[in-house]
Amino acid sequence: MISSALSRLFTDPWERSVTERSRQEPRLGSADEVKQAALTDETEPLLALPAPGAAESDTPRFDLRNISPRDFADLTHELYLDGTLTWDEFKLVGFPSELDPRYDETIGALIGEKANPDQPKDMLTQWEQRVDFEKRYNPHPDQVKIAEEALGKLAWISSAPLDLSA
């Protein structure tokens, strides 16, 4: 995905329009295999995606109320790469503490829990609590603003998509 975006960025616009208009068929195998399959008529049925329905539009884009810290870190990295999160926001939210190799010796020892970075948790609530903490105890308004903006973006991606059809 990233390599295709980079190649589109650095190609000539005329070349890009020509290549986007031409269709490239996947290679199914050797020519003999294709002819043999055509003669025996052993074709597999085509797979199709289900039609979009009302039930799908009610589901959130990402379920941040039930996501593991490791998956949350991957998701925030993708959000940073696609430009949704700024670098300052990513530095704040992109590194869940349970991924720290010394978690069991530090935070885990204080709260009496072992790290379990693959266990789903309510990561959105954790960040809501973090923003409240930043508001109460952080004297730097810039850090509070970054935390609030990051939380707003995380809340937005975890909400259900808007239905704009009338």
VENCOR-V852128 format. One record per helix or strand of 3 or more residues. SS is the DSSP state (~ for helix, > for strand). FROM is the first residue (numbers start at 0). LEN is the number of residues. If there is no record, write none. Layout:
# VENCOR-V852128
SS_FROM_LEN, SS_FROM_LEN
This chain:
# VENCOR-V852128
~_1_8, ~_12_9, ~_30_10, ~_53_4, ~_68_13, ~_86_7, ~_96_3, ~_106_5, ~_122_15, ~_140_17
